Amino acid sequence: MANPAVASALCTCSFGTAPMPLQVSSQQTVNTCAMLQATVMDNVCTTFGMCSSLANPTVASATAAALGTLTPMPCVPVTPGPWAPGCPTVTVCGRPLLNHTSKLMCAYGGVIQLTMTPAMTVNVP
């Protein structure tokens, strides 16, 4: 069983330096533990601090300017797809519910995952 992800759950990126709270914007009506329930379409991320992925053009440029020394730059995630796999058997406003085992891919190669969700007392299939 998995725990549902709700607004303010913490997310991390494999190339980022800081966690970020999950923002729920796909729906505004369904709550779990008195917080908005996230769906797989809540894939808009603001920042994870500094990015160290060489697939990120700003990091690659800064690293080249530093003669090959990895130079992290501010993170601006590019997340074109939804979270996967989600919970296909439970839907929220017609979208699969987001649970703590789901992952989100950044176009620069980072894997974004949930590290802490406040809805730990609730289980979903």
C-alpha positions in Angstrom: 0.0 0.0 0.0 1.1 3.5 -0.7 0.4 6.9 1.0 -1.4 9.6 -1.0 0.5 12.8 -1.8 -1.1 16.0 -0.7 -0.2 19.7 -0.9 3.0 20.5 1.0 4.5 17.0 0.6 8.3 17.4 0.1 9.8 16.6 -3.2 13.5 16.2 -4.1 15.4 16.0 -7.4 18.4 13.7 -8.0 20.3 16.7 -9.4 18.9 19.4 -7.0 20.3 20.6 -3.7 17.1 21.5 -1.8 13.7 20.0 -1.3 10.5 21.7 -2.5 6.9 21.5 -1.3 4.5 19.9 -3.8 2.0 22.4 -5.2 -1.4 21.1 -6.1 -3.0 23.0 -9.0 -4.8 20.2 -10.9 -7.9 20.3 -8.6 -9.2 22.4 -5.8 -12.1 20.3 -4.3 -10.8 17.0 -2.9 -9.0 16.9 0.4 -7.1 14.2 2.3 -6.1 14.9 5.9 -7.5 18.4 5.4 -5.0 19.1 2.6 -5.6 19.2 -1.2 -5.1 15.8 -2.7 -2.5 15.7 -5.5 -3.0 14.0 -8.9 -0.4 12.8 -11.5 -1.0 16.1 -13.3 0.5 18.2 -10.5 3.8 18.3 -12.4 4.7 22.0 -12.1 7.8 22.4 -10.0 9.3 25.7 -9.0 13.0 25.0 -8.0 15.2 22.5 -6.2 17.9 25.1 -5.3 20.9 24.5 -7.5 21.0 22.0 -10.5 24.1 19.9 -11.2 22.9 18.1 -14.3 25.2 18.6 -17.4 22.1 18.2 -19.5 20.9 21.5 -18.2 22.3 24.1 -20.7 23.1 26.7 -18.0 25.1 24.1 -16.0 26.9 22.9 -19.1 27.8 26.5 -20.1 29.0 27.4 -16.6 31.0 24.2 -16.4 32.6 24.8 -19.8 33.5 28.4 -18.7 35.1 26.9 -15.5 37.3 24.6 -17.7 35.4 21.5 -16.9 34.9 22.0 -13.2 31.2 21.1 -12.5 29.5 24.4 -11.7 25.9 24.1 -10.4 23.4 26.7 -11.6 19.9 27.7 -10.3 17.4 25.0 -10.9 14.5 25.6 -13.3 12.9 22.2 -13.7 11.4 21.2 -17.1 8.8 18.5 -16.4 6.8 17.9 -19.6 5.0 14.7 -18.5 2.9 13.6 -15.6 4.0 11.7 -12.5 4.2 7.9 -13.1 2.7 5.5 -12.3 0.3 7.2 -9.9 -2.7 5.2 -8.6 -4.9 4.2 -11.6 -7.6 2.6 -9.4 -8.3 5.8 -7.4 -9.1 8.9 -9.4 -9.5 12.5 -8.2 -11.5 14.7 -10.6 -10.9 12.2 -13.3 -7.2 12.0 -12.9 -5.1 9.2 -11.2 -4.3 10.0 -7.6 -0.6 10.8 -6.8 1.0 8.5 -4.2 4.4 8.6 -2.5 5.9 5.9 -4.8 5.4 7.9 -8.0 8.3 9.6 -9.9 8.5 12.6 -12.2 11.2 13.0 -14.8 12.9 16.3 -15.6 13.9 17.0 -19.2 17.5 17.5 -17.8 17.7 13.9 -16.5 16.7 14.5 -12.9 14.3 12.1 -11.1 11.9 13.9 -8.9 10.3 11.9 -6.1 8.3 12.5 -2.9 10.3 12.1 0.3 7.7 13.0 2.9 3.9 13.3 2.7 1.8 14.5 5.6 -0.9 11.9 4.8 1.0 9.0 6.3 -2.1 7.6 8.1 -4.0 7.0 4.9 -3.3 4.0 2.5 -4.3 3.7 -1.2 -3.8 0.6 -3.4 
